[in-house]
Amino acid sequence: MTDNEVKHNVTKHGQPKALYMLFMVEMWERFNYYGMRALLSLFMISTVIGFTKATSSKIYGMFTALVYLTPVLGGYLADRYIGKRHSITIGAILMAMGQFTLASYELINPILALGTGLTLIIIGNGFFKPNISTIVGELYEPNDPRRDGGFTIFYMGINVGAFFAPFICGFLGEPTDPMNVLEAYKWKYGFMAAGTGMLIGLVWYLVSQNKYLGHIGLHPVTKNDQDEDPEEKAKAEAAKKPLTDEEWDKIKAIFTFVFFAIFFFAFFEQAGTSLNFFAKEATNLTPVLPIIGQITLKASYFQAVNPIFVVLFAPLFAKLWLKMGTKDPSIPSKFGWGLFLQGIGFAAVAIGAALYQANGPVSAIWLILVYLFCTMGELCLSPVGLSMVTKLAPLKFMSLFMGVWLTASFFGNLLAGWLASYYESWSLTTLFSVPAVMSMLFGVVMWIMTGKIKKWMHGVH
């Protein structure tokens, strides 16, 4: 199948069939990552590792930051030497190895298992993350109106995996009674489940890539063999040309979006640390529900709230962007809404924190509200950001700039770990009020800058 055939081999909804193949691969990779993430900070403060919340938050922040820094190198190596599709394979193998290494804490020193496992996941993600997103972008022609909707559907795949992962990995891995010796060491089953999910995704990718992707992403961008696809030859020729003034303007726009996204992710990534601790300590985990009666929850289960909202709302947002057509809000406007909605969510959980400090454990509704508004903000910013890079980045640096986009999460996660490290030294009301105020402020600033950024984008929408 040629690249053009891939792009025009569509479903009844008009999206390339290859999008849904990549959807499945990303779904299992995110199952792998979010299953581990739901357990990680709780695992580090458990009796197995024994870190404090402050130390756990800083290590968690550093880990999740590096997960989003290595894609810069992974994207560059894919563009220049390896090819995107081979890079995805390498990344999946390394991430699966990392999960099984985390699970080996009874065979080797737990700190060594933790450090080695996280390192393998960091490196593997660097090869995997930028390249699968870039291949999604290559399924569309420039300014194809299906692109934002396609990335939103792809983003839904991310969150289908992220939804199931906390329930399965949390059920298998998070102890119900940490004081029980048999329970205290069951974390390994959660990590093993996460690694198994990655292996399933890898097998699906290996058996289906040639059928659905043709030559897309098979070779480095600079490759120019006589036998390769004509579109690949054209891309290789374009890669030899110097950047134009218009391309430099578009790069300025990319870096502006990256700057604002840093603060979005700094607050969004509280989910794995401060919000996880809040779920464990400040939330009533044995609520009484109408008809059902009393149920028992685990803190890790709340990591599934954001993904289920994404799964529910992503199709609606995808249809909204497509239905609005030429009236579709600009990328800067969507970013502004993303930040502002996130601020509303943290204002809600700050109220919940104040009630907890006054009266003890509170209803889960406060966590649900923060995840609801953060999810709506996320759908305005994160999939749109992925799509934005494939629209604005110079062809020869496409995967590199996808890596640059992901550095927003690198710096954001560093800030997230730093902020969460004050969980026990600041009042929780203050801890959650800071993201509320700053998110809304940055949203307003983005709206003010919309005109300037649109000029740099040169008609890209």
N, C-alpha and C positions, 0 to 999 in steps of 0.2 A: 504494500500500500504506500503510495507517495504521500508527501506532506499535504498536498492539496486534497487528496482523497480523505485523509484523516480529518481535515478541517470541515469537509462537506459531508462526512458520514455522521449524520445527526439523528437524534431521537425525535419523537413527535413534538417535543417541547422546543426543538430548534438548537439544542446544545450538542456539541460533538460527543459521540459515544465514548471517546477516550477520556472525557472529563469524569465519567462515572467509574471507569477503571482506576483512575488516579484517586478518586474519592475513596474507594475501598482500601487502597494501599495506605493512604493518609489516615484513614479511620483506625486501622490496626496499629500504625505507628503511634498515634495519639493515645490509643488504649494503653500501649506500652509506657508512654511517658507520663500520662496523667494518673495511671494506676500507681506508679512509683511515687509521683509527686504527692498524692493524697496521703501517703504513709511517711514520707521522708522526714518532715520536721518532728512528727510524733515519735518516729523511730529513734531520732537522735536524742530526744529527751527521755527515752525509755531506759530501763535498767540495763539493756544490752550495751548501749553506748554511754549514757549517763551525762550528756551535755546539759548546760543550763539553757533556758529559753533564749537568752541573749546570744550565747555562742551558737546555738542551733540556727537562729535567725540569720546571723552573719554568714555562716557556712552555706545555708540554704540560698541566701542572696548571691553569694559568690558563685555557687554551682549554677543556678539558673541564669546568672549573668553570662558566664562562660559558655553556656549552651547556645547563647545568642551571639557570641563574639566569633566563635570558630566558623560560622557560616561565611564570614568574609574570606577566610582562607580557602574553605571548601568550595565556594563559588568561583574563586580565581583559578584554583586547580582544575575545576571542571571546565571552565571556559577555555583554558589554555592547553591542558594536557590530557585530562582523563575522559572528558565527556560527561554530560549530566546523568545519563542513565547508568553508566558504570559507577558513578559517585553515589547514586542512591543505593545500589547494591552493597557497596563497601560500608556505607553508613548504617544500613539495617543490620548487617552482621555484627558490627561493633557495638551497637546499642543492645542487641540481644545478649551478647557476651557480658556487657556491663550489668544487666539485670541479674543474670545468673551468678555473677561475682558478688553482687550485693547480698544475694541469698546464701552465700557461703560462709557467713560469719561464725558458724559453729565449727567449721573446718580450719579456718585461718583466723588470725587476730581480727576482731570486729572492726577496729579502726582501719586496718589495712584493707579489709573487704570493702568498707565504706569508701575509702579514698580511691582505690583501684576501680571499683565499679562506677563511681561517679565520673572518673576520668575517661573511661571507655565510652560512657554515654555522651559526654561533652564532645569528644572527637567524632563519634559516629553521627551525632546530630549536625555537626559542621558539614559533613559530606551530604547528608540527607536533605536537610531543611530547605536550603536556598534552591536546590536543583529541581525538586518536585514542584515547587511553586512556579519556577521559571518555565518549566515544561507546560504547565497549565496555561500560562500566558501565550506560549507559542501555538496554542490550538486556535488562536483567533487572529484575524487580520487587524492592522492598525485601525483604531477608532471603531471597531466592531461594537455595536450597542449591546451585544450579549455578554461582553467581557465582565463587567461588574457583577451581573447576575450569575455568571459562571463561577466567579471567585466566591460569591456568597454561597452557592451550592457546594463548592469545594470546602468552604469553611464549615458548612454544616457537617460534612464528613469528618472533619477534625473533631467536632463536638459530639457526634454520635459515639465515637470511640471514647471520648473524654467523659461521656455520661455513664456508660456501662462500667468503665474502669474502677471508679471509687467504690461502687457496690461490690463488684467481684473481688478486687484486690483488697478492699477494706474488710469485707466479710472474712476472707481467707487469712488476712495478715494482721489486722488490728486486734490486740487482746481485749477481751471483754473484762477480764479480771487480771490486771497487771501483776497482782501479788501472787497469783497462781503460777508456779514454776513452769508448768506445761504450757500455759497460756502466754507467758511472758516472752517466749522464744518462737512464737508462731509467725513473726514478721516475714520469715523466709518464703512462706507460701504465697504471700502477696507479691513479692518480687519475682518469684518463679512464674506466677500467672502473667505478670506484665511482660516478661521475656518471651513466654509462649505466644502471646499476642503478636509480638514483633516478628516471630518466626512465621506465623500464619500469613502476615502481610507480605513478608519477603517471598514466600512460595507463590502467592497469588501474583505478585509483580513479575517474577521470573517467567512464569508460564503464560502471561497475558501481554507483556509489553510489545512483542513483535507484531502481534495481531492488531493492536489498537493504535500504536504510535508510529508505525512506519520508520522513517529515518529521523524523526524529531528527537533531538537530544542525544543521538547516538555517538556523534563525534565532537571533539573540541571545535569551537567556533572558528579557529584559525586553520582547520584542516581544509584542503582543497584538492582532493583526489579527482581524477578524471571520471571515475565511475560513480561518484556520489550524486545525490539528488540535485537538480538544478537550483532549487531554492537554497540548499546548503552552499552551493558555489557562490550564489549571489551574496549570502551572508558573509562568507569568507572574504569576498572582495571588499564589502563594506567595512569589514574589520580593519583593513589596511589604511583607511582614510583617516586624516586627523579630525578631531572634534570641531564642529562648527560653533559659531557664537550662539546659535539657537540651542544647540545641545548643551552648551555650558549654562545657559539660562535654565534649562530644564533640570540640570544637576543642582543648581541653586534651590529650585523648588523642592527637589527630593530632600536636600539637607534641612530645609525649613520644616517639612513634614516630620522628618526624623526627630528634630529637636522637640517639637510639641509632643510627639508620640512617647518620648522618654518619660515625661511626667504622667501621661496616661498609664503606661505600664508600671511605673513606680507604685502607683496606688492600686491598680488592678491586681498586681501580684501579691497584695496582702492576703489573697485567698489562701495561699499555701502556708502562711505563718500566722500573723496576728488574727486573721479571721478564723483560722483553724484552731488557734488557742481559745478564741472567744467561743467557738462552737463547743469545745471540750469543757471549758470551765464556767462560762457565763450563760450558757443556754440550757434550758430544760430538755434533757435527752430522754425523758420518760413521759411524754405528753399523753393526755387522754383524748382520744379522737371520738367524735360522734359515731355511733353504731359499732365501730371497731373496738373501742376501749383503749386501754393503756398499751403503748408500744415502746420498745427500747431501740434507741438510735445509737449510732456511733458517729463520732466527730467527723471521720473521713467521709461519711455519706454526703455531707453538705457540699463536698467538692463536686458533686454531680448536679447541683442546682443550676449553676451557670450553664453547663453544657445542655441541659434539657431545655432551658429557655432559648438557647441558640438554635437547637433543633426545631423548636416550635416557631420561632420568629424569623429565622433565616429565609425560609421560602417567601414569607410575606414581604421582607425587605427586598429580596431579589425581584419579586413581581412589582413592587413599588418603584424601584429604580427604572425598570424596563417600561412600565406603564407611563411614567412621567416623561420619558423620551427626551426631547430637547429641553423640557422644563426641569429635568433632573437637577437637583442641587449640585453645585460645583464641589470638587474634592475638598477645598478649604472649608466650605460651609458644612460638609458632612463631618469633617474633623472637629469643627467647633461644637457641633451638636454632640459628638461623641464625648468630648471632655465635659460639657455642661451636664449631660445626663449622668455621667459618672459622679459628679459632685453632688447631685441630688441623692444618689444612692448612699454615699457616705454620710450625708446629713441624716439619713434615716437610721443608719446603724449607730451614729453618735448619740441619737436619742435613746436607742436601745441600751447603749453603754451607760448612759446616765441613770436609766431605770434600774439596771443591774447594780450599779454602785449604791443605789438607794435601798433596793428591796431584795437583792439576790438574783438568782438565775431567771432569765426572761424567756419569753416565747420565741420560737424559731422564726416567727414572722419578720423579725428585724434583720436576720441574716438573709431571709428570702427577698426582702425589699432591696437590700444593697446589691444582691446578685441580679435582681430584675433590672434595676436601672443601669448597673454596670454592663449588663448584657446588651441592652439597647444601645448604650454608648459604644460598646465593642463592635457591634454590627455596623455602626456608622463610621468606624475608624479602621479596625484591623483588616477585614477583607478588602476594604477600599484602598488601604495602604499597599497591600500586595498587588492589587490591580494597577495602582498608580505607578509602581516601579516598572511594570512591564510596558506601560504607556510612555513613560518619560525617559527611562534609562537608555543610553547609547547601546546599539545592538551588540557591539563587541565587548561591552562590560555588563551585560544583562545580569548574569549570575552574581558578579561582583557587587553590583548595586542592590541586588536582592539581599546579599549579605550585609550591605550598609544599612538597609532598612531594618534588618534584624538586630543591628547594633543598638537600635532604640531600646529594644528589650534588654540588651546587655547593660546599658547604663541605668535603665529603669529598674532592673532587678537588683543592681548594686544599691540604688537608693531605697528599694523596697526592703532589702535586708537590714540596712541601716535604720530605717524608720521602725521596723518591727522589733529591733533590738531594744527599743524603749518600752516594750509592752509592760514590763514590770516596774519601770521607774516613772513613767508618765501616767496620769489618769487616763482611763480608756476613752473618756469623752474627748479629751484633748487629742489623743492619738488618732481618732477617727475624724475629728473636726478639721484637722490640718488638710487631709486630702479633699474634704468637702469644699473648703474655701478655695484652695489652690486650683482644683479642677475647674470649678466654675469661672474663676478668673482667667485661666488660660483659654477656656472656650471663648470668652468674650474677646480676648486679644486676637485669637485666630480669625474671628469674624471681622474684626477691624482690618486685618491684613489681607483679606480675601482679594481685593482688587489688585494689589501688587503681585501677589502670588500667581493670579490668573494671567498676568502679563508675562511672567517667566515661563508659563506653561505653553504659550504660543498656540492657543486654540485647542489643546488637549482637554478633554472633558470626561 
